[in-house]
């Protein structure tokens, strides 16, 4: 029940604040309004007007997190740690469909937790699926698809599916 109410609340916040400009103060205000229904939220949570966040009930966000334009977050069990930057046009989905009676349409969804670790950057147009981990201080390169639990911090990951490219100098 709480998940359904949080979806309606999220839609309401997006609707009443959509016309406001994406200035840091207003993005923080939008983040504060979202945080009222979230499991946990740190300070300076900034959300752009065109970002779509569903299922606030299971969302945990650290401090100094930025959600870019046109990003879609549909995850019941998502942890975004401190100082994470999520670029524009990203999709973070916490559930996968299953095949049932000859169709993916009516099979039950199976969800798994997602963890985006501290200091990471999710570049533009990325997709993050359920059951994944992006390690601390890592970059998920533009248009990458994260399908696994990655384990090397301070690294660049790119491709479909996202693979280790190199260690980055921090």
Backbone as CSV, one residue per row, in Angstrom:
resi,resn,N_x,N_y,N_z,CA_x,CA_y,CA_z,C_x,C_y,C_z
1,UNK,0.825,-1.201,0.000,0.000,0.000,0.000,0.868,1.265,0.000
2,UNK,1.965,1.241,0.814,2.828,2.409,0.904,3.484,2.717,-0.443
3,UNK,3.817,1.665,-1.209,4.426,1.862,-2.530,3.442,2.578,-3.456
4,UNK,2.196,2.173,-3.440,1.185,2.805,-4.298,0.965,4.268,-3.920
5,UNK,0.917,4.538,-2.632,0.755,5.927,-2.185,1.969,6.765,-2.583
6,UNK,3.171,6.169,-2.474,4.376,6.922,-2.841,4.420,7.219,-4.343
7,UNK,3.871,6.350,-5.166,3.800,6.604,-6.611,2.882,7.787,-6.895
8,UNK,1.744,7.827,-6.225,0.811,8.944,-6.399,1.434,10.236,-5.881
9,UNK,2.087,10.165,-4.724,2.748,11.340,-4.153,3.833,11.858,-5.098
10,UNK,4.635,10.948,-5.649,5.690,11.328,-6.589,5.107,12.039,-7.808
11,UNK,4.042,11.495,-8.346,3.373,12.127,-9.490,2.891,13.531,-9.114
12,UNK,2.320,13.675,-7.925,1.813,14.961,-7.461,2.948,15.989,-7.358
13,UNK,4.076,15.609,-6.747,5.213,16.528,-6.600,5.736,16.941,-7.968
14,UNK,5.877,15.976,-8.868,6.373,16.295,-10.219,5.416,17.262,-10.926
15,UNK,4.125,17.040,-10.766,3.118,17.876,-11.431,3.140,19.314,-10.910
16,UNK,3.227,19.496,-9.603,3.153,20.857,-9.056,4.475,21.610,-9.152
17,UNK,5.594,20.913,-9.406,6.886,21.612,-9.477,7.504,21.578,-10.878
18,UNK,6.824,20.981,-11.826,7.390,20.806,-13.166,7.724,22.136,-13.845
19,UNK,6.908,23.119,-13.644,7.085,24.416,-14.320,8.202,25.267,-13.707
20,UNK,8.694,24.890,-12.536,9.745,25.673,-11.880,11.097,25.420,-12.558
21,UNK,11.945,26.445,-12.661,13.232,26.281,-13.352,14.198,25.388,-12.570
22,UNK,15.166,24.841,-13.270,16.150,23.959,-12.651,17.320,24.738,-12.058
23,UNK,17.016,25.553,-11.090,18.029,26.260,-10.315,18.349,25.418,-9.090
24,UNK,19.584,25.456,-8.581,19.940,24.593,-7.447,18.981,24.684,-6.260
25,UNK,18.561,25.878,-5.888,17.653,26.039,-4.757,16.322,25.327,-5.016
26,UNK,15.793,25.470,-6.206,14.504,24.846,-6.545,14.657,23.335,-6.679
27,UNK,15.771,22.874,-7.236,16.000,21.430,-7.331,16.129,20.813,-5.940
28,UNK,16.753,21.532,-4.998,16.839,21.053,-3.611,15.454,21.022,-2.962
29,UNK,14.646,22.034,-3.244,13.278,22.062,-2.715,12.484,20.865,-3.248
30,UNK,12.611,20.589,-4.537,11.941,19.435,-5.155,12.430,18.144,-4.482
31,UNK,13.742,18.045,-4.271,14.303,16.874,-3.590,13.772,16.732,-2.174
32,UNK,13.640,17.859,-1.472,13.082,17.829,-0.119,11.650,17.297,-0.143
33,UNK,10.844,17.755,-1.094,9.461,17.277,-1.175,9.414,15.779,-1.439
34,UNK,10.264,15.290,-2.341,10.339,13.846,-2.589,10.771,13.113,-1.317
35,UNK,11.707,13.690,-0.565,12.274,13.008,0.603,11.234,12.713,1.680
36,UNK,10.140,13.441,1.694,9.119,13.245,2.723,8.487,11.856,2.668
37,UNK,8.527,11.212,1.502,7.970,9.860,1.360,9.046,8.796,1.211
38,UNK,10.311,9.198,1.218,11.399,8.249,1.010,11.764,7.550,2.311
39,UNK,12.400,6.402,2.163,12.873,5.643,3.316,13.920,6.439,4.086
40,UNK,14.834,7.084,3.327,15.910,7.873,3.942,16.463,8.834,2.894
41,UNK,16.846,10.047,3.334,17.383,11.021,2.387,18.335,11.985,3.088
42,UNK,19.510,12.203,2.480,20.480,13.153,3.003,20.181,14.564,2.513
43,UNK,21.033,15.499,2.906,20.861,16.898,2.526,21.332,17.120,1.086
44,UNK,20.859,18.190,0.504,21.240,18.621,-0.840,20.909,17.576,-1.908
45,UNK,19.727,16.999,-1.821,19.222,16.084,-2.844,18.571,16.940,-3.919
46,UNK,19.155,16.964,-5.123,18.673,17.818,-6.207,18.034,16.972,-7.304
47,UNK,16.818,17.334,-7.682,16.071,16.616,-8.709,15.607,17.622,-9.756
48,UNK,15.935,17.371,-11.014,15.487,18.258,-12.086,13.993,18.075,-12.345
49,UNK,13.389,19.056,-12.985,11.933,19.054,-13.160,11.426,17.913,-14.030
50,UNK,12.198,17.469,-14.992,11.709,16.425,-15.891,12.081,15.016,-15.453
51,UNK,12.776,14.877,-14.329,13.082,13.541,-13.799,11.795,12.902,-13.286
52,UNK,11.691,11.597,-13.458,10.513,10.853,-13.007,10.966,9.818,-11.988
53,UNK,10.521,9.977,-10.748,10.892,9.047,-9.683,9.623,8.373,-9.179
54,UNK,9.556,7.067,-9.344,8.438,6.274,-8.833,8.888,5.518,-7.601
55,UNK,7.972,4.976,-6.876,8.262,4.087,-5.749,9.222,4.707,-4.744
56,UNK,8.870,5.819,-4.198,9.702,6.499,-3.212,9.854,5.701,-1.918
57,UNK,8.932,4.810,-1.646,8.891,4.104,-0.362,10.169,3.342,-0.041
58,UNK,10.851,2.781,-1.018,12.059,2.004,-0.764,13.337,2.704,-1.158
59,UNK,13.262,3.975,-1.462,14.418,4.713,-1.967,15.237,5.302,-0.824
60,UNK,16.555,5.043,-0.855,17.492,5.609,0.113,18.497,6.441,-0.668
61,UNK,18.622,7.724,-0.314,19.514,8.636,-1.016,20.414,9.319,0.007
62,UNK,21.708,9.368,-0.286,22.668,10.040,0.583,22.672,11.542,0.354
63,UNK,23.713,12.194,0.854,23.824,13.654,0.712,24.467,14.009,-0.629
64,UNK,24.160,15.201,-1.118,24.758,15.754,-2.343,24.553,14.864,-3.559
65,UNK,23.311,14.437,-3.772,22.956,13.596,-4.924,22.204,14.453,-5.933
66,UNK,22.521,14.254,-7.213,21.884,14.998,-8.307,21.259,14.006,-9.283
67,UNK,19.977,14.224,-9.613,19.259,13.412,-10.598,18.999,14.298,-11.811
68,UNK,19.564,13.931,-12.969,19.518,14.745,-14.176,18.193,14.710,-14.921
69,UNK,18.077,15.567,-15.941,16.839,15.689,-16.717,16.450,14.386,-17.414
70,UNK,15.164,14.134,-17.460,14.568,12.995,-18.156,15.011,11.643,-17.618
71,UNK,15.585,11.605,-16.448,15.952,10.332,-15.831,14.701,9.697,-15.248
72,UNK,14.601,8.378,-15.417,13.455,7.621,-14.919,13.960,6.623,-13.888
73,UNK,13.401,6.694,-12.682,13.760,5.760,-11.626,12.507,4.997,-11.222
74,UNK,12.536,3.685,-11.508,11.426,2.811,-11.146,12.036,1.673,-10.344
75,UNK,12.225,1.897,-9.068,12.882,0.895,-8.227,12.335,0.952,-6.816
76,UNK,11.934,-0.185,-6.308,11.410,-0.250,-4.961,12.542,-0.361,-3.949
77,UNK,13.663,-0.959,-4.336,14.787,-1.176,-3.428,16.059,-0.606,-4.052
78,UNK,16.282,0.705,-3.883,17.400,1.401,-4.505,18.134,2.224,-3.451
79,UNK,19.460,2.060,-3.419,20.299,2.868,-2.533,21.263,3.671,-3.397
80,UNK,21.194,4.989,-3.258,22.122,5.898,-3.928,22.917,6.565,-2.806
81,UNK,24.203,6.269,-2.733,25.020,6.794,-1.642,25.405,8.249,-1.885
82,UNK,26.231,8.811,-1.000,26.629,10.220,-1.030,27.361,10.598,-2.319
83,UNK,27.159,11.854,-2.722,27.889,12.498,-3.813,27.817,11.741,-5.133
84,UNK,26.636,11.291,-5.482,26.407,10.597,-6.749,25.769,11.567,-7.737
85,UNK,26.243,11.496,-8.966,25.722,12.314,-10.058,25.109,11.378,-11.093
86,UNK,23.822,11.564,-11.370,23.139,10.775,-12.396,22.771,11.727,-13.513
87,UNK,23.356,11.490,-14.680,23.198,12.370,-15.830,21.824,12.273,-16.475
88,UNK,21.645,12.979,-17.590,20.342,13.008,-18.254,19.999,11.701,-18.962
89,UNK,18.718,11.458,-19.077,18.149,10.366,-19.870,18.532,8.981,-19.393
90,UNK,18.773,8.814,-18.113,19.110,7.493,-17.568,17.830,6.766,-17.148
91,UNK,17.910,5.440,-17.139,16.809,4.609,-16.663,17.362,3.677,-15.596
92,UNK,16.749,3.710,-14.418,17.128,2.813,-13.330,15.885,2.006,-12.986
93,UNK,15.937,0.718,-13.283,14.767,-0.144,-13.111,15.086,-1.284,-12.161
94,UNK,14.314,-1.399,-11.112,14.575,-2.382,-10.078,13.838,-3.694,-10.234
95,UNK,13.243,-3.953,-11.391,12.526,-5.212,-11.578,12.707,-5.713,-13.011
96,UNK,12.690,-7.007,-13.151,12.744,-7.645,-14.467,11.476,-8.447,-14.674
97,UNK,10.987,-8.475,-15.892,9.797,-9.253,-16.214,10.171,-10.717,-16.388
98,UNK,9.219,-11.579,-16.141,9.418,-13.007,-16.356,8.473,-13.488,-17.446
99,UNK,8.826,-14.599,-18.032,8.029,-15.177,-19.116,6.973,-16.089,-18.515
100,UNK,5.714,-15.858,-18.859,4.621,-16.663,-18.332,3.523,-16.780,-19.377
101,UNK,3.064,-17.975,-19.602,1.971,-18.234,-20.553,2.244,-17.635,-21.929
102,UNK,3.493,-17.759,-22.391,3.839,-17.312,-23.739,4.037,-15.811,-23.889
103,UNK,4.215,-15.079,-22.767,4.333,-13.629,-22.863,5.137,-13.057,-21.699
104,UNK,5.887,-12.010,-21.979,6.544,-11.251,-20.915,5.583,-10.229,-20.313
105,UNK,4.519,-9.924,-21.008,3.562,-8.900,-20.604,2.873,-9.233,-19.292
106,UNK,2.525,-10.504,-19.116,1.723,-10.858,-17.949,2.465,-11.719,-16.930
107,UNK,3.753,-11.933,-17.138,4.553,-12.639,-16.143,4.821,-11.737,-14.951
108,UNK,5.028,-12.322,-13.790,5.292,-11.500,-12.601,6.656,-10.813,-12.692
109,UNK,6.762,-9.656,-12.096,8.040,-8.941,-12.028,8.855,-9.482,-10.863
110,UNK,10.162,-9.603,-11.076,11.063,-10.036,-10.016,12.050,-8.902,-9.765
111,UNK,12.031,-8.369,-8.557,12.885,-7.235,-8.224,14.075,-7.636,-7.376
112,UNK,15.159,-6.898,-7.528,16.366,-7.074,-6.727,16.927,-5.701,-6.398
113,UNK,17.663,-5.581,-5.278,18.199,-4.273,-4.885,19.245,-3.738,-5.869
114,UNK,19.325,-2.425,-5.939,20.336,-1.728,-6.738,21.127,-0.848,-5.779
115,UNK,22.463,-0.836,-5.954,23.323,-0.003,-5.125,24.240,0.823,-6.023
116,UNK,24.153,2.142,-5.894,25.054,3.057,-6.587,25.914,3.684,-5.495
117,UNK,27.189,3.311,-5.477,28.063,3.660,-4.352,28.570,5.095,-4.407
118,UNK,29.112,5.518,-3.292,29.551,6.884,-3.043,30.521,7.415,-4.099
119,UNK,30.271,8.660,-4.502,31.175,9.371,-5.398,31.108,8.932,-6.842
120,UNK,30.111,8.152,-7.219,30.023,7.640,-8.593,29.313,8.616,-9.515
121,UNK,29.573,8.420,-10.799,28.953,9.238,-11.839,28.331,8.306,-12.865
122,UNK,27.028,8.435,-13.045,26.302,7.699,-14.073,26.093,8.696,-15.204
123,UNK,26.815,8.504,-16.308,26.771,9.459,-17.415,25.446,9.351,-18.174
124,UNK,25.273,10.183,-19.171,24.014,10.294,-19.913,23.624,8.989,-20.599
125,UNK,22.328,8.769,-20.666,21.718,7.682,-21.437,22.051,6.286,-20.939
126,UNK,22.392,6.135,-19.675,22.714,4.816,-19.117,21.457,4.102,-18.638
127,UNK,21.548,2.781,-18.594,20.489,1.955,-18.038,21.092,1.102,-16.935
128,UNK,20.435,1.084,-15.783,20.868,0.270,-14.653,19.710,-0.662,-14.305
129,UNK,19.988,-1.963,-14.300,18.939,-2.951,-14.060,19.009,-3.498,-12.641
130,UNK,18.022,-4.292,-12.283,17.914,-4.810,-10.917,19.073,-5.730,-10.559
131,UNK,19.398,-5.753,-9.277,20.438,-6.627,-8.765,21.851,-6.196,-9.087
132,UNK,22.067,-4.905,-9.332,23.382,-4.426,-9.754,24.048,-3.559,-8.690
133,UNK,25.377,-3.434,-8.827,26.157,-2.559,-7.953,27.149,-1.787,-8.809
134,UNK,27.178,-0.470,-8.643,28.209,0.379,-9.233,29.146,0.754,-8.093
135,UNK,30.436,0.344,-8.162,31.368,0.531,-7.037,31.657,2.006,-6.729
136,UNK,32.272,2.251,-5.562,32.592,3.626,-5.153,33.498,4.344,-6.149
137,UNK,33.225,5.633,-6.336,34.028,6.536,-7.173,34.233,6.014,-8.595
138,UNK,33.214,5.371,-9.124,33.294,4.815,-10.477,32.496,5.657,-11.449
139,UNK,32.825,5.486,-12.727,32.088,6.148,-13.803,31.433,5.078,-14.649
140,UNK,30.133,5.223,-14.875,29.425,4.392,-15.844,29.300,5.251,-17.091
141,UNK,30.079,4.904,-18.134,30.198,5.747,-19.329,28.862,5.903,-20.040
142,UNK,28.765,6.948,-20.843,27.539,7.274,-21.566,27.028,6.076,-22.356
143,UNK,25.729,5.865,-22.273,24.996,4.822,-22.991,25.329,3.403,-22.561
144,UNK,25.975,3.228,-21.416,26.284,1.891,-20.917,25.045,1.261,-20.282
145,UNK,25.056,-0.069,-20.227,23.982,-0.813,-19.582,24.602,-1.659,-18.475
146,UNK,24.231,-1.365,-17.236,24.772,-2.080,-16.087,23.870,-3.273,-15.771
147,UNK,24.445,-4.484,-15.904,23.694,-5.709,-15.679,24.250,-6.566,-14.546
148,UNK,25.419,-6.198,-13.994,26.115,-7.026,-13.013,26.452,-6.261,-11.748
149,UNK,26.933,-7.014,-10.764,27.487,-6.426,-9.552,28.972,-6.214,-9.823
150,UNK,29.345,-4.987,-10.085,30.738,-4.667,-10.379,31.495,-4.516,-9.064
151,UNK,32.832,-4.707,-9.093,33.541,-4.744,-7.823,34.850,-3.967,-7.754
152,UNK,35.256,-3.271,-8.797,36.510,-2.514,-8.763,36.206,-1.028,-8.588
153,UNK,36.483,-0.477,-7.393,36.252,0.961,-7.206,37.231,1.784,-8.027
154,UNK,36.956,3.075,-8.158,37.826,4.007,-8.884,38.053,3.556,-10.329
155,UNK,36.990,3.102,-10.978,37.131,2.528,-12.316,36.129,3.113,-13.294
156,UNK,36.477,2.982,-14.568,35.590,3.353,-15.664,34.989,2.080,-16.225
157,UNK,33.657,2.086,-16.361,32.924,0.960,-16.937,32.160,1.481,-18.144
158,UNK,32.163,0.706,-19.229,31.475,1.145,-20.442,30.977,-0.063,-21.218
159,UNK,30.026,0.182,-22.106,29.569,-0.842,-23.027,28.219,-1.432,-22.667
160,UNK,27.838,-2.401,-23.527,26.570,-3.109,-23.346,26.877,-4.594,-23.424
161,UNK,26.912,-5.303,-22.313,26.788,-4.831,-20.939,28.055,-4.111,-20.483
162,UNK,27.937,-3.345,-19.429,29.075,-2.563,-18.916,30.193,-3.487,-18.443
163,UNK,31.396,-3.185,-18.910,32.591,-3.955,-18.560,33.661,-2.989,-18.053
164,UNK,34.595,-3.525,-17.260,35.719,-2.744,-16.757,36.562,-2.263,-17.932
165,UNK,36.900,-0.967,-17.949,37.756,-0.388,-18.988,39.131,-0.078,-18.417
166,UNK,39.152,0.703,-17.347,40.427,1.051,-16.734,40.204,1.645,-15.359
167,UNK,41.277,1.672,-14.568,41.253,2.362,-13.276,41.429,3.843,-13.571
168,UNK,40.662,4.683,-12.891,40.778,6.126,-13.088,41.569,6.720,-11.932
169,UNK,42.325,7.744,-12.218,43.107,8.431,-11.195,42.198,9.397,-10.456
170,UNK,42.043,9.172,-9.172,41.156,10.035,-8.384,41.948,11.037,-7.597
